[in-house]
Amino acid sequence: ITPNHVSFFDPLYMYATYQPSFVAKKDVVNIPVFGSLFTAIQPILVDRLSPTSRADTGNEIHRRAHWNEEGTWNPTVIFPQGTC
């Protein structure tokens, strides 16, 4: 899912509606209280300083989308203008 991201409420609405995981910059987990809650939904974290992070992120999105083992992954939300 790739919605527009214009406010702090967009991720909250997406989570309330779809219970997805998110692709986000890794710094998000350092926000007090919110970071701990965010970690619990198993986000895919992008390290903007890592030369392999974009490929790693793409691989993880692909792995979750093609998951064939028991259980399933919820949808993944990417806010393109704020992640990479």
C-alpha positions in Angstrom: 0.0 0.0 0.0 1.5 3.4 -1.0 -0.6 6.2 0.3 0.2 9.9 0.5 1.7 11.0 3.8 0.8 14.5 4.8 0.4 14.4 8.6 1.2 12.4 11.7 -2.4 11.0 11.5 -1.8 9.1 8.2 0.1 6.2 9.8 -2.4 6.0 12.7 -5.3 5.8 10.2 -3.5 3.2 8.1 -2.7 1.1 11.2 -6.3 1.3 12.5 -7.7 0.3 9.2 -5.3 -2.4 7.9 -3.0 -3.4 10.8 0.0 -3.3 8.4 3.7 -3.2 9.0 5.5 -0.1 7.7 8.6 0.7 5.8 10.3 3.5 7.7 13.7 5.1 8.4 15.4 3.3 11.2 15.5 6.5 13.3 11.8 6.1 14.0 12.5 3.4 16.6 14.4 6.0 18.7 11.3 8.1 19.4 10.4 7.7 23.1 7.4 5.4 23.7 6.3 5.5 20.0 9.5 3.7 19.0 8.8 0.7 21.3 5.2 0.5 20.0 6.4 0.8 16.4 8.9 -2.0 16.9 6.1 -4.3 18.0 4.5 -4.2 14.6 7.6 -5.5 12.9 8.5 -2.6 10.6 11.0 -2.9 7.7 13.6 -0.4 8.7 15.6 1.6 6.1 19.1 2.7 7.1 19.8 5.8 4.9 23.5 5.5 5.4 23.9 1.9 4.4 24.8 1.2 0.8 22.8 -2.1 0.9 19.7 -0.8 2.7 17.6 -0.2 -0.4 18.3 -3.7 -1.7 17.8 -5.2 1.7 14.5 -3.4 2.1 13.3 -4.6 -1.4 14.3 -8.2 -0.5 12.4 -8.1 2.8 9.3 -6.7 1.1 9.5 -9.5 -1.5 10.1 -12.1 1.2 7.0 -11.0 3.1 4.9 -10.7 0.0 5.8 -14.3 -1.1 5.6 -15.9 2.4 4.7 -19.6 2.0 5.1 -20.8 5.6 2.5 -21.0 8.3 0.9 -17.7 9.1 0.8 -14.6 7.0 2.2 -11.1 6.9 -0.2 -8.2 7.0 0.0 -5.6 4.2 3.1 -3.4 4.1 2.7 0.3 3.9 5.3 2.5 2.2 5.1 6.3 2.4 7.4 6.9 -0.6 8.1 10.6 0.1 9.3 9.9 3.6 11.3 6.6 3.6 14.2 6.6 1.1 
